[in-house]
Structures are given as structure tokens and as C-alpha cells.
Amino acid sequence: MAANEFVLGLVQMRCGTDPAANMDKVVGKIREAARQGAQIVCLPELFLSPYFCNTHDLKLFDLAEPIPGPRTETLSKAAKDAGVVVVASLFEQRMVGMCHNTAAVFDSDGTMLGLYRKMHIPHDPLFYEKYYFRPGDLGFQVFPTKFGTIGTLVCWDQWFPEGARATALKGAEVLLYPTAIGWHPKEKAEFGTQQHDAWETIQRSHGIANGCYVAAVNRVGFEPSPGGEGLDFWGASFVSDPFGVVLARGSHTEEELLIVPCSRERVADVRRNWPFFRDRRTDAYGDLTKAAAD
């Protein structure tokens, strides 16, 4: 493998009701991705269960687990056995009554390099995450892995350019977004295309603004919600390059592995020709730290 290239593996999957079966599935997908040449493998958000944040239910806190714990041990072994970096989104129980939506990053030797706790927490119809998760307190960060320097954010973070910028400024070559996003079925016919286009466009724009690769990894399949409508997760996992060009995109409905080579020469070429970091006016951005302009 050329030193100026790294290869992403995106696991787009359905997430069933049995956490052990979901874990077995992802361990198999990690091995398969490695066989196909992937070096950095990213899993969807909260892949160990259906997306449980579509309701308020105290019993669902039983899905959480401390980190480190048995699940991170399994993922560490999977990364080491396959010789790949693994990014895994987990329901972290920091203490009883305080949990985070957390991405754990494992290097190719199985070492857990660290955690990223989701910073932006949504609370919308069928996305009731503020009930379950405390906002992240580790800040935006990057992880130097065997195959490259990666930054990971999580789902709702996708809509905030500040998180992408802060992570890129720390040296991320790729922004990885484990994701669980889908359509409300009643809205899909009228708004579905616009919603998906906005989701992809905002993330591609992060790649352009920061001269880095972007990878979004979503689940697929319809998941019912208690007493109602449910969510139709739209898949469409993708990788875009440092100028926003989509290199690969999954379907809206099928489980898939996306294996995508990424060139460091492309990063250098875009950043030299479009020097946005050079031209930033950091002396004039103070208002960005305010909730609203005075």
C-alpha cells in the first residue's frame, strides 16, 4: 500500500434487536472489510440495537455499558485480528444515570486510542436523545492511527460546521460520522429527497471547507416506534473527497460494504489551490462563541 493512500471501509447495515447478534455481524463485517483492503473501518451509530431514542423508556438504559467493558474488549480483539482501525459508536454508561453517545477508536493492534463523546445532542420527534445522553465533555479531537490521522464526530454533529472545522484544524485527514438518520414515513414523499440532499450536501461542504475526506456511515431498514410511525433509515452512506466529490455512495435500502481508497496527494492539491486555512480571519470570529449576536 502506498504511503500516500489510506483505505476506508464503511459498514452500512440493519441493526436487530439482539445486541450479541449485532456484535457478531460487525465482527464479521470488519474481517470482510479487511479482506477487501480496508484499513480504517467505521460502523454506524449505536449499531448494537435498533435506534432506541425514538421513545422515552427507563428500561432502555440497560443497553448501556461502561467503557472499557466487554463490548470494547470484543471490538479491540476484532481490530487486532483483522489488522485494521475500527471506529465504533456505543451507548456509554459513565455512571448510573449519566450516559453518553460515544465513539471508541481502536488502532490496528487493538489499542483503544480514545473516545469521542457526541457534542451536539438532538431532541426532535422520534430522536429523543437528550433523554438518554449527556453532551460530550472531551471536546473535538483527532486520533493518530497506524493508517492515518482521523477525526470522528457523530450523527447530529454533521450539521455543525464548527465541529468539522475544529477537528480538521487538529489535523484530521478524514472526518468520520457514524450515523443513524432516516425519514418519518409520512414526510418521505413530500420532503424525503430534500432532507437527504441537505444531509449529504452539508457534509460534503465540510470536506470542501476543510480540504479533507468525509465519510458518513448510516444504517438501513424500517424500525417501528412505540405507538406510531417509526423511522425509515435511508442508508446512502458515502465518502466524499477534499473538494466534495462523492467517491462512493451506498443504496437507500441494502446492507453494503463501501471500500474507498483515499489519496493524501488529493488533500495537498486541494489545500494548496484553495487555501481556506490561510485566508481565515481568526481575529474577526469572536461572535461565533456567542449564542446570538448582540
N, C-alpha and C positions, 0 to 999 in steps of 0.2 A: 504494500500500500504506500503510495507516495506521501511524503511528509506534508505536502501542501493540500491534502484532502482528508476529510473525515466523512463517515457514512452514518446517516441517521436511519433508525428503524422505528416506525410508528405502528403501534398496535391498536387498531380500530376493532372494537369487539362489543358483543352483547354481554350484559352483566346480570347473572342469575341470582336467585335467592339464597344460594348456599355459598358462603364465603370460602369454604375449603375447595369447592369445585372451581370457583373463580380463580383462586390461587393456583390450583393445578393447571388451569388453562393458561394463565400468564407465564408460568414457568415453561410450559411447552412453547409458547409464542416467543419467549426470549431465546430459547435454544434454536427455534426455527429461524428467527431473525439473524442470529449469529451465523448460522449455516449459509444464509443468503448474503453475508458480507457486512451486516450492520455492526457498527462499533458502539453506538450510543442509542439505547433503546428506551423509548418513552411510552408509558402506559396511560390510559385515560384517567380522568379524575374519579376518585373514590370507586375504583374498579371492583372492590371486593363484595359489592352488594348492588341491588337496584338503587337508584338515586332516592335516598330516603328523606331528603329535605323537602319533599312535596307535602309533608304533613307535620304537625306538632305531636310528638309521641315520646314520652319519657322512656319507654322501653327500648327505643332505638339507640339510646346511649350505650346499651350493651354491645353495640357493634364496635365501639371504640376500644383502643388498646394502647398502653404506654409504648413509647419509643425510647430505647430499644425494647424489643419484645419478640415473641415467637414469629410474628409475620415479617419483621425486619430481618430476623435470622434466616428465614426461608429465602427472602429476596437477596440477601447478601450471598448466600450459597449459590443461588441461580446466576447471579452476576459473575461470581468467581468461576463456576463450572463452565459457563459459556464464554468467559473472557471478554465481557462487554460491560460498558457503563449502563446502569439502569436508573431511571427516574420513575419513582412510584408515588402516587398520591394516596394518602392514608388518613383515616379518621383517628387523630391522635388524642388520647386521654392524658393530659398533663397532670391532672389530679381529678378526683371525683368532683363533678360539677363544673370542670373547666376543660374544654376541648378545643382543638384547632383542626383546620383543614390543611394538611401538611404534606409537602413533597419531600421524600427522602431520596438522597442521591448516593448511589453506590458506585465505587470505581471498579475497574475490571478485575481487581484482585479480591473483591468482596468487601473492601473497607467502606464503611459508611462515612462519606466525606462531610456530611452535614444535613441540615434541614432548612427548608424554606416554608414558613407559615404564611398562608394566604393573607394578604394585606387588606384587600377590598372584599367585603362580605355583603352579598346582596340580600334583599328581603322583598321579594316580589311574589305574585301569585304562583304557587307551586315551586318556588325557590326560596324556602323559608330558612335561609342559612344562619341568620342572626340568632335563631333559637338554639342552634347547635354549636356554633363556633365563635370563639373569641378572635378578634382581629389579630393578625400576626404581629409579633414583637421582635423579630430578628432582622427586620429591615430588608432591603433589596441587596442581593449578594450573588456572587458567582462561585463556581466550583471548578478548580483546575483538575481535570481528569487526564487519564493516560492519552486520550484521543483528542482532547481539545478543552478549551475553557467554555463552560456552558452556564447559562443563566436560566433558572426556572421560575416562572410565575404560575398562577393557577386560575383558570377559567375567567371569572368576573374581572380579574386583573387585566384581561385582554383589552378592556375598553378604556384604559387609563394610560395615556402617553407618558405620564410622569414615571410610572413603574418601569416601562420599557427603556426610557432614557437613562434612568438611574442605574439600571442593570447593565446596559450597554456601556456606560461610562466606566464601569468597573472592569470591562474587558471581555464581556461575553461575545463569543463568535456566533452563537445561536441562542435565540430566545425560545424556550420550550414551554408550551402551555398545555398541561393536562387539563381536559375539558369535559364537562357534561352539560351540553346545551341542546335544546330541542324546541319543537313547535308545540304550542297549545293547539290541539286539533281544530278547534272552532275558528282559529285565526289563520290557519295554514293557507287556505285557498286565497284569502284576500291579501295577507301580509307576508306569507311564508318566503317568497322569493326576495322581497326587500329585506327581511330580517337576516336571512342567510348572507345576502350580498353585503350588508352592513358589517356583519361579523367578520367575514373574510377581508373586506376592504380595510377595516381599521387595523387589523393585524399586519396586513401587507404594508400599510403605511408605516408601522413601527420599523419594519425592515428597511424601508426606504430612508426614513428619517435618521436611522442609526447605522446604516451600512452593514447590516448583519442578516444572517438567515433567521427565519421564523418558522417554527413548527407547531401546529395545533393538533392535538390528538383527542378525538371525540369518541363517544360510544354510539352505538346504533340500536334501534329497536324501540317499539312502543312499550312504555311502562305505565301501568294503571296507577291512579292515585286514590286514596281512601275517599269514597263518596263522590268521585267525579271523573273528570275529563281525562286525566293522565297526560303524559308527555310523549311526544314522538321525537326521539333523539335523532338528529339529522346527519350524523356521521360527517362526511365531507372533510375528514382530516386532510391536512395539506402541509406542504413545505414551500415557502417562497424564498427567493434569493435576495441579496442585498439591494436590489433595485425593484423588488416587489414582483418579480416574475414567478409565477406558480410553476414549480418543477414537477410536482406530483399532487394528485388530489384523489381521495377515496370517494366511493359512491355514497349515496344517502342512506343505503339500506343494508349493505353487506359487511360482514366481518372481513377485514383485509389487513395485510402487512404492507406497508409502504417502505421500500428500501431506497434511500435517496443519497447519492454522493454529493458532497458539498466542497467547493473549492475555496481555499484561502486566497488564491490569486484573484478570485472574483471579489472578495471582500476588499482587498487592497486596491484593485482597479476602481471600484465604485467610490471608495472613500477618497481617493486622490482626485477623481474627476468631479465629485460632488462633495466638497469639503464642508459639510454642515457643522461638524465639530469645531472646525477652525473659526467659523463665522458666527458662532453663538455669542449672544450678548449677555453673558452671565451677570454683568453689572446692572442690568435692567430688568431682571426677572423677580425682583423681590415680592411682587404682588402674587406670584404663584404659590406662596406659602400661606396666603390668606384664604379663608373660606369664601369671601366675596370682596370685590374691590370697594374701597371706601369712597 
